Amino acid sequence: MSKTPHPPSISCEILEGPSKEKIYWTGPELSEGCLPALFYFSISGEESLTLDPFNQPVAFLANENLRVFSFTLPYHDDGFDKSKAVDLWVEEIENGCDIISSFVQRVVDSINYLIEKQYVDTQSIAAAGLSRGAFIASHVAA
């Protein structure tokens, strides 16, 4: 019986965005200048990059010359029960709170910040996600 190889261990770093948003990233050092970038959304920013199986796309790209950036989805940060995040999204939306637009705007502002800092090649940007992260990625891409 053959064994399935384990994905590589991924570590990540944290940058602070323009609105104090934590930007999690992995890949070549920032001092290497502009590189292609993937913005990947799944759960918390750190877990999206480091926790198997959520980080499978990140692990697949680990040996490529690009950076992967991630942000913590609403209600997936410390202090919240992540298993209740979907319920909290529903509650906020039912109460008329537009948590999606405000989060997407902070992400877009952070992407523009990363471009200004010359960490991201503007000709090679992609967005991806898992579950609600894919929903967010489509909004960011739009």
C-alpha positions in Angstrom: 0.0 0.0 0.0 1.4 3.4 -1.0 1.3 6.3 1.4 0.0 9.7 0.4 2.7 12.3 0.9 2.1 14.9 3.5 1.9 18.5 2.3 4.9 20.6 3.1 4.9 22.5 6.4 4.0 26.1 5.6 4.8 29.0 7.8 3.6 32.5 7.4 4.5 36.1 8.3 2.2 39.0 9.2 2.2 42.6 7.8 -0.1 45.3 9.1 -2.2 46.8 6.4 -3.3 50.5 6.0 -6.4 50.1 8.3 -4.5 47.9 10.8 -5.7 44.8 9.0 -3.4 41.9 9.5 -2.1 40.6 6.2 -0.8 37.0 6.5 1.6 35.9 3.8 4.0 33.2 2.8 6.6 32.9 0.0 9.8 34.7 -1.0 11.0 37.5 1.3 9.5 40.9 0.7 12.9 42.3 0.0 12.9 40.4 -3.3 10.5 43.0 -4.7 7.4 42.6 -6.9 6.3 39.0 -7.4 3.1 37.3 -8.7 0.6 37.0 -5.9 -2.4 34.9 -4.9 -4.9 36.2 -2.5 -6.4 33.2 -0.8 -9.4 33.1 1.6 -10.6 30.2 3.7 -10.8 30.7 7.5 -8.4 32.7 9.6 -5.6 34.3 7.6 -3.0 32.2 9.4 -4.9 28.9 9.2 -5.7 29.5 5.5 -2.0 29.4 4.8 -0.8 26.8 7.4 -3.5 24.4 8.4 -4.1 21.2 6.4 -6.5 20.6 4.6 -7.5 24.3 4.2 -4.1 25.2 2.9 -3.9 22.6 0.1 -3.7 25.3 -2.7 -1.0 27.1 -0.8 1.0 23.8 -0.3 0.6 23.0 -4.0 2.2 26.4 -4.8 4.9 26.3 -2.1 7.8 25.9 -4.5 6.7 28.6 -7.0 8.2 32.0 -7.1 5.1 33.8 -5.8 3.6 35.1 -2.6 0.3 34.0 -1.2 -1.5 36.5 1.0 -4.5 35.8 3.2 -6.9 37.7 5.5 -9.0 36.4 8.4 -12.6 36.1 7.4 -15.2 37.8 9.6 -15.8 36.0 12.8 -12.9 33.6 12.3 -10.4 35.6 14.5 -9.5 35.0 18.1 -12.4 35.4 20.5 -15.0 33.8 18.3 -16.2 30.2 18.1 -15.2 29.5 14.5 -17.8 26.7 14.3 -20.5 29.4 14.7 -19.0 31.9 12.1 -21.7 31.0 9.5 -24.4 31.7 12.0 -22.9 35.0 12.9 -22.7 36.0 9.2 -26.4 35.1 8.9 -27.3 37.1 12.0 -25.4 40.2 10.9 -26.8 40.1 7.4 -30.4 39.6 8.7 -29.8 42.6 11.0 -28.9 44.7 8.0 -25.2 44.8 8.6 -23.1 44.7 5.4 -20.1 42.8 6.7 -19.2 41.7 3.2 -18.6 45.1 1.6 -16.7 46.5 4.6 -14.4 43.4 4.7 -13.9 43.4 0.9 -13.0 47.1 1.0 -10.4 46.6 3.7 -8.9 43.7 1.7 -8.8 45.9 -1.5 -7.2 48.7 0.4 -4.6 46.3 1.7 -3.9 44.9 -1.8 -3.4 48.5 -3.0 -1.0 49.0 -0.1 1.0 45.9 -1.1 1.1 47.1 -4.7 2.4 50.6 -3.5 5.1 48.8 -1.4 6.0 46.9 -4.6 5.4 43.5 -3.0 2.9 42.5 -5.7 3.3 42.3 -9.5 0.2 44.1 -10.8 0.3 41.9 -14.0 0.1 38.7 -12.0 -2.6 38.8 -9.4 -5.1 36.0 -8.6 -7.8 35.4 -6.0 -9.0 32.1 -4.7 -10.8 30.7 -1.8 -12.6 27.8 -0.2 -16.3 27.9 0.6 -17.2 31.4 1.9 -13.6 32.2 1.1 -14.4 31.6 -2.6 -17.4 33.9 -2.2 -15.1 36.6 -0.8 -12.4 36.0 -3.5 -15.0 36.6 -6.2 -16.0 39.9 -4.6 -12.3 40.9 -4.2 -11.6 40.0 -7.9 -14.6 42.0 -9.0 
